[in-house]
Amino acid sequence: MPGPNLRNLRDLRARVFPDHWTLLFGQIAFYSFVVVTLTGLVLMVPYEPSAGHVVYDGSYAPLHGVQMSQALDSTMKISFEMRGGLLIRQMHHWGALIMVAAILLHLLRLFFTAGFRRPRRLNWLVVFGLLIITLGACLTGTSLPDDMASGTSLAVLDGVLQATPFVGTQLSALLFGGDFPGDVITRFYPLHIIVLPALLVVLFIAGGVLALRNKPAQFAGPGRTEDNVVGSRAAVAVVKGAGLFCFVAGVVGLMASLATINPVWLFGPADPANTSAGVGPAWYLAFLDGALRLAPGWETVWWGRTISFAILLPVAVCTLFLALVGIYPFIEERVTRDRREHHLLERPRSNPIRTGIGVAGVVFYGTLWAAAGADTMAVQFHLSVNALIHLFQALLILGPPVAFTITRRLCLGLQRRDAEIATHGIETGRILRLPSGGYVEQHRPANRQLTSREDGRVDAAGRR
């Protein structure tokens, strides 16, 4: 009798994995993480995580004689003096951006298809945890070059921390190791190369274990039920996965070769007393900056301390938004009292309320995200910054409920259309004249293929 390990191996080989392009987002996120890890290991060797000052005398002539940190000096050497260093740096950065985008799309796919219902609620928490940890890894990573762009972002972070009532100064000192800018590099470096990657590895492993333990969810279709899975065998899935990894690595390499990103040599060294014009947050953190821009300048004095609602309010709103995203599966289960196990994914139109909530959340996030670029939009389109801020403030309040209403009505309309097709069939475009002189359009059953004559591509005489 075969042992348990052999039996488990046979079960894994016999497992069937659904085939659908939306199921690839999770794999793309993992393969991007592999690319980021490999390139990060290469960058660890020449990078110097030190805030100690040196005078630059490297290959980039415009910065000759400029005093900068050893971190930026080593980053410049990687970019201009290490063979393939700039390519590796840009692959590392582009891979991280693709990873964030893939996790966001995977999270949206789980939400709109109800892939978070029992028994996959923990899968949702794992993906949400991956998003938060990845954002933290990206934030710490972009701060390591110690250029003006990263220094400006850290200055904003310091302002947010210090605006926290009663404990803000202590939080800032804890993060920066004293007064800003402190020695943040030596604190962020171990987080970026050890702590956060280790957490990501744990979450990816947990996600893989949960995916193997639970039956893979699939979209409804012919021959697909709650009790079976239609798709590819494990061997085929492995081959497809290997091909997808090569594709992801190739795309990251192509983007790194053709598109410049994070040109630290243009920004120069970080300076707490200065900032670079036009510098904005990375796109994945832009919603936080947009919230700060849209908040009214309210403040009050309480117990001898100034309380700035212009910072506390956007931070609280963004924190609440992320918290609601994380616990949404549990809220929906409690409201609907649906505690059954589901192995078939839903079409977004099948649940107008959930889809409306999701679109409203996307509009809310998108408005904050777009507001972060209000100054750039004003310059490019010759508009008033204040007018744009007021517009985004109105969109932030009115946009989500309007988006919810429109989305819900669209979903209900699509449901009625599906019901009509199921009842009367699909329109063929052929108009028949009845013996009584009236006209009626011919329909075909939804489960029957349309012939060339029925869909109008061949007329009555046989001509195309």
Secondary structure, DSSP 8 states (H G I E B T S, - for coil): ---HHHHHHHHHHH-EEE--GGGGHHHHHHHHHHHHHHHHHHHHTT------EEE--SS-GGGTT-EEEHHHHHHHHHHHTSTTHHHHHHHHHHHHHHHHHHHHHHHHHHHHTTTTSTT-HHHHHHHHHHHHHHHHHHHHHHHTT-BHHHHHHHHHHHHHHHTSTTTHHHHHHHHHTSSTTTTHHHHHHHIIIIIHHHHHHHHHHHHHHHHHHS---EE--TT--TT---EEEHHHHHHHHHHHHHHHHHHHHHHHHHS----HHHH-B--TT---TT----GGGHHHHHHHHHS---EEEETTEEEEHHHHHHHHHHHHHHHHHHHHHHHHHHHH---S---EE--GGG-HHHHHHHHHHHHHHHHHHHHTTHHHHHHHHT--HHHHHHHHHHHHHHHHHHHHHHHHHHHHHHHHHHHHHHHH-EEEEEEEE-TTS-EEEEEE-TTS---TTTTTSS-TTS--
